[in-house]
Amino acid sequence: VVISDLRAKDTSASQTFKLSADAEVAAWDPHHPHLFLASQEDGTVFYVDSRDTSKPLFTLAAHSAATSGLCFNPKVE
């Protein structure tokens, strides 16, 4: 997963988070603008802080197959 701020003039200032399988979906947390979820084809979901992509905040084995949908409830924090 590569995160880039398209408003920045320096496009080389991207963050990279490596996955162990192909990426399926990514979703930004509406309550915390630096946090996002990323899912993989093996069913694993990662919750990542875009300011520190060295390790996920947590990992969830959500399914035995691809996790192809992620969403946040904007009303529940």
N, C-alpha and C positions, 0 to 999 in steps of 0.2 A: 504494500500500500504506500503510495507516495502522496504527501500532502504539500500543496503549494498555495501560498497566498498570492492570488493573481493581482492584488492591488499593489504588491511590492514591485519596485523597478528592478531589483536583483532577483531574477528568476532562478538563480542557483541556490537560493536559501530555502530549499525544500527539506522536509523531514521524511524519512523512510522507515517503515515498519515491516519487517520480514514475516511472511507467513510460511507455514510448513506445507501447505496445499494451495490449490488455486482459490483465489478470492471469489466470493459470490456476491455479497452485499456489504455496503458501508452506510452507517447512519449517524449523523451528528446528534449529540444529546442537547435538546432544546433548553435544558436548565443549566448546563455547564458548557460554555462555548468552546472549551479546549478539549472536550472529551468526545470520543466516538466509539461505536461498535463496529466490528468487522467480522464477517463470517466466512467460513471456508467450505469447500466441497466435501470435506470429511465430517461436517456437522459441528465443528468447534467454533465458538464465538469468543472474541476477545474484546475487552473494554480497555481503551487505550487513551492516555493523556498525550495529546499531540505535542506538548512541550518537552516530553521525555519519552521517546519511543524505544528506550532500551529494553523495557519489559512491560507487559500489560498490567493494568491494575487488577484484573482478574480474568480467568479463563473458564469457560463453561462448555462442557460436552453436551450440547443441546440435542443432537440427533445422531443416528448412526449413518445417515446419508447427508447430502448437501443441505445446509441451512440457507434457504433461498429467500427468506423474508425476515426483516427486522423493522421494528418501529418502537417509538417511545410514545407514552401517553402524555400529551402536553399539559394536562391538568394535574398529574401526579408527579411529585418531585422525589 
